Structure formats: C-alpha cells, structure tokens
C-alpha cells in the first residue's frame, strides 16, 4: 500500500510540474501602457433653500503593477450656507491640486495617501446692512490618508473609500472627522 501511495504521489507531482512547464509566461511590457490609465475623482451637487454645494474634482491615475498606483488631480469646491436666525450667509471656496499614491496589499483593497495644496477663500454676507466681511485668502495644505475598495465593474471599478485629513489645518475643507467617498474609476 505504501508503494502504491508513493508511486501515485510521484505521478501527481510530475504531472503538476509538466503542466507548469507547459505554460508560457506572458512577455513583460516595457514603457508606458495606456491600458493602465484610469480616470475618476469626485463630482457633487447639492442645492437647497439654505445651502449649496458644488464639487468638481477630477483625477487621473496609472496602475504600475498589481500593488501600486499613483496619480494627480485638481479640486474645486464651493459651498454656501445661510444662517437664517443669525442673519448672514457664509460662502466658502476651494481650488487646489493633489497627488495620490495607492498600495494594494490584497486584491481590490487599497491604502491611499493624498497630499493637497488648496487655495481657500471665505466671505460673509449680512442681511442687516452690515458690510460684507471677507477672510484673507489662504493656501491650506491637507494630507488625506485612507482605506478603500476597488470593486471591478465593466471597464473600471466602483470605489468606496474612507479618508481623514491628518494635518487638521484651520480652514481645511475636510473638517475634523473621517469622510466617505463613493465613485467609479474608468479604465481605458
């Protein structure tokens, strides 16, 4: 019985080796491969009687290999909120640049770091005749860290991500708690 198991084990081992040798490895592509590009970002609109939000923040990225991706983008965010009982309206704007890097420790799950430089402006308009008040324009750095999932769908992937601004600068557009992004990255 032991000889039979030993012989059967050897046959299985050699057949696996023979199959492994029979497969040819794909040639490694060198240089830029446009099929590894992806497009995404954030787009949001919200309109109401007391508030408005417009967010247009496109990004472009490149998937270097199974584990690494990086890219860059621009930010444009405008929000306004009317404080009816206090008698004024706050307008807040952001325009900036960002870069990001992603590490995929396992398929479809990634860790992301995204440094940003955002030009911000804030204006207050009063209903009671007081003159409008404007804060000095300011460049505000942010460092977003987060975790996400890229769920393949069609020629791209649905993106679900939780992020947090690690720097917590005054006038950061992200506040002092984690926030969530949902979107779709389109691949070429």
NUDO-374257 format. One line per 10 residues: for each residue z, x, y of N, C-alpha, C. Coordinates in nm, 4 decimals. Layout:
<nodes>
Z:X:Y:Z:X:Y:Z:X:Y ~ ...;
</nodes>
This chain:
<nodes>
0.0000:0.0829:-0.1192:0.0000:0.0000:0.0000:0.0000:0.0875:0.1257 ~ 0.0772:0.1989:0.1218:0.0828:0.2878:0.2363:-0.0530:0.3507:0.2621 ~ -0.1261:0.3875:0.1545:-0.2586:0.4472:0.1714:-0.3545:0.3467:0.2340 ~ -0.3438:0.2220:0.1942:-0.4308:0.1178:0.2492:-0.4043:0.0992:0.3994 ~ -0.2775:0.0916:0.4411:-0.2432:0.0765:0.5828:-0.2884:0.1979:0.6628 ~ -0.2693:0.3184:0.6041:-0.3111:0.4401:0.6717:-0.4626:0.4413:0.6912 ~ -0.5379:0.4054:0.5880:-0.6842:0.4022:0.5958:-0.7304:0.2955:0.6951 ~ -0.6698:0.1794:0.6931:-0.7062:0.0726:0.7863:-0.6771:0.1145:0.9312 ~ -0.5639:0.1823:0.9517:-0.5279:0.2297:1.0856:-0.6296:0.3307:1.1361 ~ -0.6726:0.4216:1.0502:-0.7730:0.5203:1.0897:-0.9058:0.4548:1.1246;
-0.9472:0.3536:1.0462:-1.0715:0.2826:1.0750:-1.0660:0.2131:1.2102 ~ -0.9538:0.1477:1.2391:-0.9376:0.0804:1.3674:-0.9409:0.1817:1.4816 ~ -0.8710:0.2934:1.4647:-0.8661:0.3960:1.5669:-1.0056:0.4519:1.5944 ~ -1.0807:0.4871:1.4883:-1.2153:0.5422:1.5072:-1.3116:0.4396:1.5659 ~ -1.2964:0.3131:1.5318:-1.3873:0.2126:1.5882:-1.3584:0.1923:1.7369 ~ -1.2324:0.2011:1.7777:-1.1984:0.1902:1.9197:-1.2532:0.3100:1.9951 ~ -1.2404:0.4300:1.9372:-1.2923:0.5500:2.0012:-1.4446:0.5415:2.0119 ~ -1.5092:0.4931:1.9062:-1.6550:0.4820:1.9083:-1.7003:0.3838:2.0151 ~ -1.6293:0.2733:2.0308:-1.6643:0.1755:2.1344:-1.6418:0.2349:2.2728 ~ -1.5314:0.3071:2.2900:-1.5018:0.3660:2.4192:-1.6069:0.4699:2.4565;
-1.6562:0.5444:2.3616:-1.7582:0.6444:2.3911:-1.8936:0.5804:2.4172 ~ -1.9169:0.4637:2.3616:-2.0454:0.3971:2.3752:-2.0666:0.3421:2.5167 ~ -1.9557:0.3080:2.5859:-1.9663:0.2528:2.7207:-1.9999:0.3642:2.8187 ~ -2.0913:0.3363:2.9103:-2.1268:0.4333:3.0127:-2.0526:0.3992:3.1410 ~ -2.0015:0.5013:3.2060:-1.9313:0.4812:3.3325:-2.0335:0.4557:3.4429 ~ -1.9964:0.3662:3.5363:-2.0844:0.3387:3.6492:-2.0908:0.4619:3.7379 ~ -2.2054:0.4921:3.7920:-2.2135:0.6079:3.8815:-2.1306:0.5826:4.0075 ~ -2.0647:0.6860:4.0540:-1.9818:0.6749:4.1730:-2.0719:0.6800:4.2964 ~ -2.0604:0.5776:4.3816:-2.1405:0.5733:4.5036:-2.0734:0.6585:4.6101 ~ -2.1513:0.7366:4.6782:-2.1012:0.8217:4.7860:-2.1458:0.7623:4.9193;
-2.0655:0.7857:5.0238:-2.1030:0.7412:5.1568:-2.0652:0.5958:5.1835 ~ -2.1179:0.5447:5.2916:-2.0870:0.4094:5.3382:-2.1536:0.3050:5.2487 ~ -2.0759:0.2060:5.2072:-2.1264:0.0967:5.1233:-2.0971:-0.0340:5.1960 ~ -2.2009:-0.0976:5.2537:-2.1782:-0.2178:5.3350:-2.1201:-0.3339:5.2550 ~ -2.1300:-0.3310:5.1223:-2.0711:-0.4389:5.0424:-1.9184:-0.4343:5.0437 ~ -1.8602:-0.3254:5.0939:-1.7143:-0.3135:5.1021:-1.6586:-0.3590:5.2370 ~ -1.7466:-0.4010:5.3276:-1.7030:-0.4551:5.4566:-1.6505:-0.5969:5.4408 ~ -1.5514:-0.6325:5.5227:-1.5064:-0.7717:5.5281:-1.4723:-0.8075:5.6723 ~ -1.4864:-0.9360:5.7038:-1.4588:-0.9887:5.8368:-1.3523:-1.0969:5.8250 ~ -1.2661:-1.1041:5.9227:-1.1612:-1.2061:5.9208:-1.0909:-1.2083:6.0552;
-0.9620:-1.2379:6.0530:-0.8824:-1.2431:6.1743:-0.8158:-1.3782:6.1906 ~ -0.7830:-1.4094:6.3136:-0.7142:-1.5347:6.3447:-0.7945:-1.6147:6.4456 ~ -0.7923:-1.7447:6.4266:-0.8533:-1.8376:6.5219:-0.7653:-1.9607:6.5243 ~ -0.7195:-1.9976:6.6410:-0.6343:-2.1152:6.6501:-0.6508:-2.1873:6.7815 ~ -0.6443:-2.3187:6.7755:-0.6495:-2.4033:6.8942:-0.5415:-2.5095:6.8823 ~ -0.4733:-2.5327:6.9916:-0.3759:-2.6404:6.9957:-0.3693:-2.6968:7.1357 ~ -0.3885:-2.8267:7.1471:-0.3871:-2.8913:7.2774:-0.2942:-3.0114:7.2733 ~ -0.2151:-3.0259:7.3763:-0.1256:-3.1402:7.3853:-0.0956:-3.1712:7.5306 ~ -0.0121:-3.2717:7.5521:0.0184:-3.3108:7.6896:0.1095:-3.2095:7.7591 ~ 0.1867:-3.1326:7.6834:0.2755:-3.0345:7.7461:0.2440:-2.8906:7.7058;
0.1569:-2.8687:7.6073:0.1309:-2.7308:7.5656:-0.0153:-2.7108:7.5259 ~ -0.0576:-2.5855:7.5373:-0.1919:-2.5433:7.4991:-0.1797:-2.4077:7.4312 ~ -0.2592:-2.3866:7.3269:-0.2640:-2.2568:7.2606:-0.4088:-2.2284:7.2221 ~ -0.4567:-2.1101:7.2582:-0.5893:-2.0634:7.2172:-0.5708:-1.9224:7.1628 ~ -0.6160:-1.8991:7.0406:-0.6044:-1.7680:6.9778:-0.7388:-1.7330:6.9145 ~ -0.8024:-1.6282:6.9647:-0.9267:-1.5766:6.9081:-0.9035:-1.4271:6.8856 ~ -0.8870:-1.3881:6.7606:-0.8532:-1.2501:6.7268:-0.9304:-1.2041:6.6035 ~ -1.0595:-1.1706:6.6185:-1.1388:-1.1280:6.5035:-1.1058:-0.9849:6.4588 ~ -1.1275:-0.9571:6.3308:-1.1078:-0.8239:6.2744:-1.2224:-0.7902:6.1799 ~ -1.2472:-0.6609:6.1656:-1.3424:-0.6104:6.0673:-1.2709:-0.5025:5.9867;
-1.2946:-0.5018:5.8562:-1.2282:-0.4051:5.7702:-1.3215:-0.3476:5.6661 ~ -1.2730:-0.2448:5.5995:-1.3504:-0.1771:5.4954:-1.2573:-0.1491:5.3782 ~ -1.3005:-0.1865:5.2595:-1.2218:-0.1647:5.1372:-1.2681:-0.0331:5.0747 ~ -1.1898:0.0731:5.0941:-1.2273:0.2061:5.0470:-1.2315:0.2154:4.8952 ~ -1.1319:0.1557:4.8325:-1.1243:0.1533:4.6864:-1.0327:0.0394:4.6468 ~ -0.9936:0.0376:4.5224:-0.9102:-0.0718:4.4713:-0.7749:-0.0802:4.5420 ~ -0.7278:0.0314:4.5971:-0.5924:0.0376:4.6502:-0.5818:0.0388:4.8031 ~ -0.6891:0.0754:4.8749:-0.6795:0.0958:5.0192:-0.7878:0.0218:5.0973 ~ -0.7468:-0.0346:5.2114:-0.8396:-0.0962:5.3065:-0.7865:-0.0686:5.4468 ~ -0.8773:-0.0648:5.5431:-0.8375:-0.0436:5.6825:-0.9404:-0.1096:5.7727;
-0.9001:-0.1300:5.8992:-0.9930:-0.1919:5.9919:-0.9381:-0.1966:6.1324 ~ -1.0070:-0.2729:6.2164:-0.9704:-0.2842:6.3575:-1.0052:-0.4239:6.4078 ~ -0.9462:-0.4590:6.5204:-0.9736:-0.5904:6.5767:-0.9360:-0.5993:6.7229 ~ -0.9633:-0.7154:6.7806:-0.9261:-0.7461:6.9183:-0.8400:-0.8728:6.9167 ~ -0.7543:-0.8855:7.0169:-0.6666:-1.0026:7.0304:-0.6939:-1.0721:7.1620 ~ -0.6999:-1.2024:7.1593:-0.6969:-1.2819:7.2813:-0.6136:-1.4060:7.2513 ~ -0.5028:-1.4187:7.3223:-0.4134:-1.5334:7.3045:-0.3793:-1.5881:7.4429 ~ -0.3916:-1.7175:7.4582:-0.3494:-1.7847:7.5811:-0.2616:-1.9017:7.5412 ~ -0.1471:-1.9130:7.6065:-0.0619:-2.0295:7.5814:-0.0032:-2.0776:7.7141 ~ 0.0182:-2.2066:7.7205:0.0878:-2.2635:7.8354:0.1823:-2.3716:7.7843;
0.2936:-2.3844:7.8539:0.3920:-2.4852:7.8161:0.4502:-2.5435:7.9444 ~ 0.4527:-2.6758:7.9518:0.5060:-2.7434:8.0697:0.6502:-2.7873:8.0408 ~ 0.7426:-2.7312:8.1168:0.8837:-2.7691:8.1083:0.9046:-2.8859:8.2042 ~ 0.8870:-3.0070:8.1523:0.8849:-3.1253:8.2378:1.0160:-3.1461:8.3129 ~ 1.1288:-3.1278:8.2460:1.2579:-3.1542:8.3102:1.2942:-3.0477:8.4133 ~ 1.2454:-2.9257:8.3923:1.2741:-2.8181:8.4878:1.1708:-2.8123:8.6005 ~ 1.0563:-2.8773:8.5836:0.9575:-2.8868:8.6899:0.8655:-2.7662:8.7043 ~ 0.8365:-2.6973:8.5947:0.7418:-2.5869:8.6068:0.6613:-2.5717:8.4779 ~ 0.5531:-2.4949:8.4918:0.4648:-2.4665:8.3783:0.4551:-2.3150:8.3620 ~ 0.4716:-2.2681:8.2402:0.4602:-2.1254:8.2098:0.3253:-2.0992:8.1434;
0.2526:-1.9994:8.1936:0.1261:-1.9577:8.1338:0.1414:-1.8123:8.0882 ~ 0.1000:-1.7863:7.9642:0.1176:-1.6545:7.9039:-0.0141:-1.6119:7.8417 ~ -0.0589:-1.4909:7.8713:-0.1854:-1.4428:7.8156:-0.1712:-1.3047:7.7553 ~ -0.2527:-1.2787:7.6530:-0.2528:-1.1505:7.5826:-0.3977:-1.1134:7.5540 ~ -0.4325:-0.9883:7.5821:-0.5615:-0.9330:7.5409:-0.5334:-0.7925:7.4910 ~ -0.5806:-0.7594:7.3700:-0.5464:-0.6293:7.3169:-0.6345:-0.5819:7.2031 ~ -0.5987:-0.4654:7.1543:-0.6680:-0.4003:7.0438:-0.5690:-0.3728:6.9318 ~ -0.6189:-0.3741:6.8068:-0.5324:-0.3416:6.6943:-0.6113:-0.2649:6.5894 ~ -0.5380:-0.1929:6.5068:-0.5925:-0.1332:6.3861:-0.4991:-0.1740:6.2730 ~ -0.5489:-0.1767:6.1510:-0.4608:-0.2120:6.0403:-0.4946:-0.1297:5.9175;
-0.3947:-0.1142:5.8345:-0.4115:-0.0477:5.7057:-0.3446:-0.1313:5.5988 ~ -0.4114:-0.1421:5.4848:-0.3569:-0.2191:5.3722:-0.3499:-0.1313:5.2487 ~ -0.2412:-0.1484:5.1749:-0.2242:-0.0847:5.0443:-0.2069:-0.1974:4.9435 ~ -0.2871:-0.1939:4.8376:-0.2812:-0.2937:4.7310:-0.2096:-0.2312:4.6102 ~ -0.0764:-0.2462:4.5980:-0.0068:-0.1873:4.4833:-0.0449:-0.2552:4.3511 ~ -0.0766:-0.3836:4.3588:-0.1281:-0.4572:4.2426:-0.2423:-0.5459:4.2921 ~ -0.3277:-0.5874:4.1997:-0.4418:-0.6701:4.2393:-0.3960:-0.7914:4.3193 ~ -0.4675:-0.8189:4.4274:-0.4517:-0.9383:4.5109:-0.3267:-0.9403:4.5976 ~ -0.2383:-0.8426:4.5867:-0.1180:-0.8370:4.6704:-0.1260:-0.7094:4.7539 ~ -0.0993:-0.7225:4.8855:-0.1084:-0.6046:4.9707:0.0085:-0.5966:5.0672;
0.0356:-0.4745:5.1111:0.1283:-0.4457:5.2192:0.0423:-0.4029:5.3376 ~ 0.0753:-0.4511:5.4563:-0.0083:-0.4202:5.5729:0.0773:-0.3696:5.6875 ~ 0.0240:-0.2705:5.7595:0.0821:-0.2204:5.8837:-0.0259:-0.2339:5.9900 ~ 0.0127:-0.2870:6.1075:-0.0858:-0.3126:6.2126:-0.0283:-0.2772:6.3494 ~ -0.0552:-0.1565:6.4001:-0.0160:-0.1255:6.5376:-0.1103:-0.1929:6.6370 ~ -0.0542:-0.2354:6.7500:-0.1319:-0.3038:6.8530:-0.0920:-0.2546:6.9917 ~ -0.1855:-0.2639:7.0846:-0.1584:-0.2449:7.2272:-0.2109:-0.3703:7.2963 ~ -0.1215:-0.4480:7.3553:-0.1579:-0.5756:7.4160:-0.1275:-0.5765:7.5652 ~ -0.2268:-0.6130:7.6447:-0.2113:-0.6331:7.7884:-0.1626:-0.7763:7.8064 ~ -0.0480:-0.7943:7.8709:0.0107:-0.9289:7.8857:0.0243:-0.9663:8.0331;
0.0139:-1.0950:8.0579:0.0393:-1.1485:8.1908:0.1141:-1.2809:8.1764 ~ 0.1995:-1.3083:8.2745:0.2815:-1.4299:8.2739:0.2816:-1.4877:8.4149 ~ 0.2628:-1.6192:8.4225:0.2613:-1.6871:8.5523:0.3407:-1.8168:8.5402 ~ 0.4161:-1.8486:8.6441:0.4927:-1.9729:8.6507:0.4412:-2.0570:8.7675 ~ 0.4077:-2.1827:8.7394:0.3631:-2.2761:8.8439:0.4689:-2.3846:8.8581 ~ 0.5156:-2.4058:8.9821:0.6223:-2.5022:9.0061:0.5665:-2.6331:9.0625 ~ 0.6260:-2.7437:9.0179:0.5826:-2.8763:9.0621:0.6439:-2.9177:9.1963 ~ 0.7521:-2.8531:9.2390:0.8276:-2.8981:9.3560:0.7888:-2.8292:9.4853 ~ 0.6733:-2.7619:9.4888:0.6277:-2.6994:9.6128:0.6647:-2.5525:9.6248 ~ 0.7517:-2.5027:9.5389:0.7829:-2.3592:9.5435:0.6556:-2.2797:9.5127;
0.6428:-2.1585:9.5680:0.5223:-2.0792:9.5399:0.5197:-2.0335:9.3929 ~ 0.3974:-2.0193:9.3431:0.3830:-1.9693:9.2062:0.4438:-1.8299:9.1961 ~ 0.4943:-1.7986:9.0793:0.5576:-1.6684:9.0551:0.4859:-1.6014:8.9390 ~ 0.4538:-1.4738:8.9573:0.3823:-1.4000:8.8536:0.4591:-1.2724:8.8216 ~ 0.4819:-1.2477:8.6908:0.5426:-1.1210:8.6491:0.4363:-1.0120:8.6540 ~ 0.4803:-0.8879:8.6680:0.3867:-0.7759:8.6659:0.3139:-0.7715:8.5315 ~ 0.1840:-0.7462:8.5376:0.1070:-0.7283:8.4145:0.1607:-0.6047:8.3424 ~ 0.1550:-0.6089:8.2100:0.2208:-0.5031:8.1336:0.1479:-0.4812:8.0009 ~ 0.1362:-0.3563:7.9587:0.0857:-0.3263:7.8249:0.2053:-0.3188:7.7316 ~ 0.2013:-0.3994:7.6267:0.3135:-0.4108:7.5331:0.2677:-0.3648:7.3945;
0.3302:-0.2600:7.3407:0.2968:-0.2202:7.2039:0.3694:-0.3080:7.1016 ~ 0.3028:-0.3308:6.9905:0.3628:-0.4019:6.8775:0.3307:-0.3243:6.7514 ~ 0.4171:-0.3340:6.6532:0.3917:-0.2761:6.5218:0.4242:-0.3838:6.4190 ~ 0.3180:-0.4467:6.3668:0.3366:-0.5547:6.2706:0.3404:-0.4967:6.1292 ~ 0.4401:-0.5359:6.0549:0.4494:-0.4994:5.9139:0.4548:-0.6272:5.8335 ~ 0.3925:-0.6265:5.7160:0.3948:-0.7497:5.6384:0.3455:-0.7335:5.4966 ~ 0.3519:-0.8455:5.4273:0.3059:-0.8536:5.2892:0.2139:-0.9752:5.2791 ~ 0.1119:-0.9626:5.1951:0.0180:-1.0727:5.1840:-0.0476:-1.0788:5.0485 ~ -0.1282:-1.1814:5.0332:-0.2055:-1.2006:4.9109:-0.3489:-1.2324:4.9505 ~ -0.4423:-1.1741:4.8758:-0.5855:-1.1990:4.8945:-0.6352:-1.2682:4.7681;
-0.6579:-1.3983:4.7768:-0.6957:-1.4788:4.6609:-0.8477:-1.4941:4.6614 ~ -0.9176:-1.4299:4.5650:-1.0642:-1.4335:4.5662:-1.1186:-1.5763:4.5634 ~ -1.2218:-1.5970:4.6462:-1.2880:-1.7275:4.6534:-1.4274:-1.7070:4.7099 ~ -1.5280:-1.7311:4.6298:-1.6651:-1.7137:4.6759:-1.6942:-1.5692:4.7081 ~ -1.7546:-1.5445:4.8244:-1.7873:-1.4082:4.8663:-1.6771:-1.3448:4.9481 ~ -1.5572:-1.3978:4.9412:-1.4468:-1.3443:5.0188:-1.3151:-1.3740:4.9513 ~ -1.2131:-1.3910:5.0334:-1.0799:-1.4174:4.9799:-0.9982:-1.4968:5.0818 ~ -0.9181:-1.5910:5.0311:-0.8189:-1.6572:5.1144:-0.7052:-1.5586:5.1355 ~ -0.6557:-1.5511:5.2581:-0.5488:-1.4587:5.2924:-0.4252:-1.5394:5.3313 ~ -0.3132:-1.5049:5.2707:-0.1829:-1.5609:5.3050:-0.0944:-1.4408:5.3346;
-0.0321:-1.4382:5.4541:0.0420:-1.3195:5.4922:0.1655:-1.3554:5.5732 ~ 0.2741:-1.2828:5.5502:0.3953:-1.2919:5.6323:0.4087:-1.1590:5.7055 ~ 0.4302:-1.1657:5.8388:0.4408:-1.0456:5.9196:0.5605:-1.0526:6.0131 ~ 0.5998:-0.9347:6.0617:0.7124:-0.9248:6.1539:0.6832:-0.8105:6.2507 ~ 0.7115:-0.8300:6.3796:0.6946:-0.7238:6.4785:0.8158:-0.6309:6.4712 ~ 0.7942:-0.5111:6.4226:0.9032:-0.4161:6.4007:0.9570:-0.3557:6.5306 ~ 0.8779:-0.3536:6.6374:0.9219:-0.2919:6.7631:1.0054:-0.3849:6.8500 ~ 0.9800:-0.5139:6.8454:1.0563:-0.6135:6.9219:1.0643:-0.5810:7.0717 ~ 0.9514:-0.5485:7.1325:0.9469:-0.5247:7.2758:0.9540:-0.6557:7.3531 ~ 1.0066:-0.6440:7.4759:1.0085:-0.7590:7.5655:0.8648:-0.8031:7.5916;
0.8399:-0.9320:7.5933:0.7069:-0.9922:7.6136:0.6118:-0.9705:7.4965 ~ 0.6638:-0.9370:7.3825:0.5791:-0.9319:7.2630:0.5311:-1.0735:7.2328 ~ 0.4052:-1.0906:7.1961:0.3574:-1.2257:7.1671:0.4091:-1.2820:7.0351 ~ 0.4845:-1.2045:6.9572:0.5239:-1.2468:6.8230:0.6685:-1.2926:6.8101 ~ 0.7486:-1.2772:6.9123:0.8863:-1.3235:6.9041:0.9716:-1.2360:6.8140 ~ 1.0888:-1.2881:6.7777:1.1846:-1.2072:6.7023:1.2084:-1.2577:6.5608 ~ 1.1094:-1.3230:6.5024:1.1233:-1.3646:6.3624:0.9891:-1.3520:6.2910 ~ 0.9937:-1.3605:6.1613:0.8714:-1.3484:6.0812:0.7774:-1.4652:6.1121 ~ 0.6487:-1.4400:6.1016:0.5494:-1.5447:6.1200:0.4461:-1.5345:6.0082 ~ 0.3731:-1.6429:5.9878:0.2802:-1.6525:5.8755:0.1383:-1.6712:5.9253;
0.0446:-1.6079:5.8562:-0.0985:-1.6231:5.8837:-0.1678:-1.6747:5.7591 ~ -0.2625:-1.7623:5.7792:-0.3467:-1.8129:5.6719:-0.4902:-1.7964:5.7193 ~ -0.5776:-1.7509:5.6329:-0.7155:-1.7340:5.6765:-0.8085:-1.7044:5.5610 ~ -0.9261:-1.6586:5.5976:-1.0289:-1.6273:5.4988:-1.0997:-1.5005:5.5428 ~ -1.1073:-1.4023:5.4560:-1.1868:-1.2826:5.4809:-1.3221:-1.3018:5.4171 ~ -1.4276:-1.2781:5.4926:-1.5638:-1.2943:5.4441:-1.6192:-1.1577:5.4082 ~ -1.6638:-1.1405:5.2849:-1.7233:-1.0134:5.2433:-1.8745:-1.0206:5.2533 ~ -1.9366:-0.9057:5.2656:-2.0836:-0.9026:5.2708:-2.1429:-0.8976:5.1321;
</nodes>
